[in-house]
Structures are given as structure tokens and as C-alpha cells.
Amino acid sequence: MPIPVSAPPDLSRLFSVAGKNVLITGGTGGLGGMLASAFLAAGARVWITGRKAQALAAAKATLAALGPVETLEGDLGNSEGVKSIIAGFQAQADQLHVLINNAGQTWGAPLERFPEQAWDSVQAVNVKAPFMLVQGLLPQLCAAASDADPARIINIGSVYGVTTDVQQAYSYTASKAAIHQLTAVLARELAPKRILVNAIAPGLFHTKMTNFWLENAALRETMLAAVPLNRLGTVEDIGGLALFLCSRAGAYLTGNILPLDGGILAAR
Ligand SMILES: NC(=O)c1ccc[n+]([C@@H]2O[C@H](COP(=O)([O-])OP(=O)(O)OC[C@H]3O[C@@H](n4cnc5c(N)ncnc54)[C@H](OP(=O)(O)O)[C@@H]3O)[C@@H](O)[C@H]2O)c1
């Protein structure tokens, strides 16, 4: 086959997500806030979700400097909250090009005392809610999907869904392994509808979730020692990968669990 020198990829469009509708759960801060800023900077229209009206208003005020951002309030730990987020989006848009299931919870406690309630709430937010959001928003994902530009679902998993060194976060590690598996299953089922489903498995980023360890100098050093690149992840790292997955450049990837971990899994 000839080298396509007369028709190389159009680099001005290859990595573009401009004009896409993007829903990011848990977008008031942390990785969700990083993802929201990346998609807005790239010209997308973004919806972020959260549990608290005040936190949502503050995030919207900050992110609005980058582009069009809307908020949807709801607790993803229960069906009513999930349904209200779905209905809130459907009242504002007919098409959803990108759904990012980012919101997540963790809990750590010794095996003997691990609370049943913590098991249930982590599973509800980390596994059940992403499934229900896909189910409820399928019409809008299908409406956005085409052969040339499939719709995208990105589930935020974790290296803790793969490793066994999980700091007593039993429900968390099980939930992340589950979302990885659900990613592959949905990718297979939704490919004919031209919806691509991938998971990003982050390693170590400084957010509210990891602040307990990272604000302690000794613990921070121990955790960084497990990262071959010896640094935390940044907005460029998570934003860059997510933008790639949602652009034309990422249109042939589905069903993948992509570690974004500075080499943590490679070093096991
Ligand atoms: N940070 C890391 O190093 C790391 C590593 C691997 C994977 N991850 C994953 O990355 C994702 C984002 O976590 P993060 O690190 O950015 O932590 P974070 O700053 O604590 O953010 C968690 C987000 O989830 C939302 N959330 C939690 N419980 C919720 C509920 N019941 N209903 C609705 N929203 C809820 C929070 O929203 P509110 O505004 O309502 O609190 C918040 O926006 C999670 O899935 C996490 O497992 C993070």
C-alpha cells in the first residue's frame, strides 16, 4: 500500500473535541475538575455533577473562565440522585458525545472491623452508578454516535483494581476491578452502536481522596517510591489521555484499561 503522503491526517482535527457535549461525574475538584478544565480548554461543552450545590457553584464559577459549563446536582450513592442527574442532562441536551464516570469513594478499615455500610456505599458510587448512568443516557449517547465519530464512555478505574497492595480498601479494590470488567463487557456490547468504552486506571494524583497520605511527608515519600517515574500525576497527564481517547485519534480503541500510573503496574 502506498504511504498516504498526499492525504496525511489533518492534525488540526486529529486531536480535537471541540463542540462535543461532555458529562463528567464528580467534577467539583480532584480528577473530575482536572478533566473538566482540559475539555473546556479544548472547546467542549461540559456538565459536571456533585452532591453539594455550593461546591458546584464554586466549581462552575472557576471553570466558566475556560468555556461553557453546566452543573447537575445529585448523590450517586442512590437511585434518586442518579435519576435526577440523568433527567437534568436530558432536559438540556439531546446528544451526549462523552460520558466520564469519574466520581468515586473509598474506605479503609481493618478486615475484622470493615463496616458493611462502607462496602455498600463504595459499590453504589463506583460501580452501580456508572452502570445506571450508561443505561439512562444510552439514547443521548446513541444520538451522538456515528461511524466517523463514535460516542465515548470513559470509566475511571484504578491501579488498585489490579494490584493487591490496597491499604485495607477492600470495597474500593473490588469496585475498581468490577468497573474494569464492566468496561470490557460494555465495549463489546456497545461497539455496534458506535459507542467506545475504555477505562483509565490512574496511579497517584494529589486530590481530596489521597490527601491523607500525601500531606504526610514520610507517607508521601513511601508512596512515590512505588512510582518508577517518581512523581504525581498532573492535569496534563489525565487531560491529555482523556482528550486523546475522545478525539479522532482515539476512535479505534475500545475495551481497554489504560494505566496512567508513572509505571506502577510495570514495576510489579
Ligand atoms: N487520586 C488518585 O490518585 C486516584 C487514583 C486512582 C483512581 N482514582 C479515581 O479517580 C476518581 C476521582 O477521585 P479523586 O481522586 O479526584 O477524589 P476526590 O477529589 O475525592 O473526588 C471524588 C469525587 O467523587 C464525587 N463523589 C463521591 N461520592 C459521591 C456520591 N455519593 N455522589 C456523587 N458524587 C460523589 C465527589 O463529589 P462531591 O463534590 O459531591 O464530594 C468528588 O467530586 C475516583 O473514581 C477515584 O477512585 C483516583
The ligand as a Gaussian input file, in Angstrom:
#p B3LYP/6-31G(d) Opt

LIG

0 1
 N       -6.420000      10.468000      43.235000
 C       -5.868000       9.332000      42.833000
 O       -4.651000       9.142000      42.954000
 C       -6.715000       8.275000      42.176000
 C       -6.093000       7.078000      41.805000
 C       -6.839000       6.097000      41.187000
 C       -8.182000       6.311000      40.922000
 N       -8.771000       7.477000      41.308000
 C      -10.203000       7.647000      40.988000
 O      -10.417000       8.919000      40.435000
 C      -11.780000       9.309000      40.652000
 C      -11.809000      10.724000      41.218000
 O      -11.240000      10.693000      42.518000
 P      -10.340000      11.882000      43.085000
 O       -9.009000      11.332000      43.345000
 O      -10.480000      13.070000      42.219000
 O      -11.005000      12.091000      44.510000
 P      -11.891000      13.278000      45.103000
 O      -11.200000      14.573000      44.945000
 O      -12.264000      12.803000      46.461000
 O      -13.152000      13.300000      44.148000
 C      -14.173000      12.349000      44.258000
 C      -15.359000      12.884000      43.520000
 O      -16.398000      11.930000      43.608000
 C      -17.587000      12.579000      43.984000
 N      -18.430000      11.723000      44.803000
 C      -18.057000      10.955000      45.845000
 N      -19.131000      10.358000      46.381000
 C      -20.203000      10.760000      45.652000
 C      -21.578000      10.495000      45.712000
 N      -22.126000       9.706000      46.645000
 N      -22.382000      11.091000      44.813000
 C      -21.865000      11.924000      43.886000
 N      -20.573000      12.227000      43.769000
 C      -19.748000      11.641000      44.649000
 C      -17.160000      13.797000      44.784000
 O      -18.150000      14.790000      44.619000
 P      -18.657000      15.792000      45.788000
 O      -18.354000      17.139000      45.255000
 O      -20.095000      15.546000      45.888000
 O      -17.881000      15.424000      47.031000
 C      -15.855000      14.186000      44.128000
 O      -16.071000      15.109000      43.088000
 C      -12.369000       8.259000      41.590000
 O      -13.119000       7.321000      40.858000
 C      -11.144000       7.595000      42.174000
 O      -11.402000       6.283000      42.602000
 C       -8.079000       8.467000      41.923000

